[in-house]
């Protein structure tokens, strides 16, 4: 099962109305529009958010870029979605020095760091967050998590 499908299944467990944000994807150096929008929307290089971002109030998200480190908006910061606007997401920082601080997250342009990944200059404009129902040890490093859950699809312990 893909990460996107798992996120979709989890987001449906939250109450309330779902808000869907779609990215604006383009090939900068493509004067003849050789690449259709559907193809550009399907591209998700490492570190870039998905084309479709589905959110509900109170769902956990993680910041994918450093936006304002002085105010606690660093790559890996965990937030809770508190509200929606047309061009911004209202969120609350969960942990750390800036815990319980409300912030407004704008859409920002993303460019893959590997210039040779595509034969064109790819740009994606999307909110710099991803759903965060689970996180890697690297992303969780330095954070105090009072409760943690482990989802095991198959038994991992043997008798004795």
NORNORMO-V916156 format. One record per helix or strand of 3 or more residues. SS is the DSSP state (H for helix, E for strand). FROM is the first residue (numbers start at 1). LEN is the number of residues. If there is no record, write none. Layout:
SS:FROM:LEN  SS:FROM:LEN
This chain:
H:3:9  E:19:4  E:24:4  H:37:6  E:52:4  E:60:4  H:69:3  E:78:7  E:88:6  E:102:9  E:122:6  E:129:3  H:137:4
